Amino acid sequence: MKDVQKFVGLDVSKDSIAVAIADSGRGEPRFHGTIQNKPEDIRKLMKKLGKPESLLVCYEAGSWVWNLSISSIYGH
C-alpha cells in the first residue's frame, strides 16, 4: 500500500454515489461530492482522481453495487 496516494470511499445508492477521499498520510477523509450512479460518471471520477494503481477504493456493499467493478470503471 505504499504506492497508494488516495483512499476513496463510495456510499452507493440506487441513483447516486457519495464520494469521500483521504490522501495518503492525511488523517481525516473529506467529502468530495456526489455523482450519479452511472458507469460513465464513475469512470470520469476515477480518471480524475488518478491512476488505478494509486487508488484504494472501497464501497458500501448493498443491493445497488452489483454492476460496480474495476472493468466497468476503467473499461478493461
N, C-alpha and C positions, 0 to 999 in steps of 0.2 A: 504494500500500500504506500510505499514511499514515493511512487510516481503520481499518486492521486493528488490533483490540485483543487478539486471541488467535490463536495459531498452534496448530492441532490436528493431531496425528499419530495415525493409526489403523493398528494392526497387525492385519490381518484373518485369521481362520482360519475353518474351517467352522462351528464352534459359538460362537465368542466373538470379541470385538474388544477389544484392549488400547488404552487411550487415554492419550496424553501431551499436555500443554498447556504452552505457553510464552506468557507475557504479553508484549505489545509492549514493547520496551525492556529486557526481562529476559534475562539470559544463558542459563542452563540450563533446558531443559524439565523438567517434573516428571511423574511417573506419576500419572494421575488415577484410574485404576481399570480394571476390566474389565466389559464389558456383554455380553449375549447378542447373537449375530448375527441380530437380528430387526428388521425395519423400524420397528416401534413403539418399540423400545428406542433405536434410532439417532435417531429423531425426538425422543424425550424428552430425550436427551443434548444434541442440538443446540439445542433450545429453551432448555434450562437454561443453556447456555454463552453464548447471546446472539443478536443479530440476524444473519441470514446475511451482510449486508454488513460486519459487524465481525469475521468469522471467515475465516481462511485455512486450509483443510482439505486435508490430503494423506493418501494411504493407500498401503499396500504393494500393488503390482499382483500379482495372483495369481489362481488359478482360482476363488476364492470371492468375488470382488468384483464380479462381473458385474451383480448387482442393486443395487449401491450407487450411487445417483445423487442429485443435488440434488432431483429431483422426488420420489424415494421418501422422502427425509429430511424435506422441508418440505411434501409433499403438493401440489405445484404441477402 
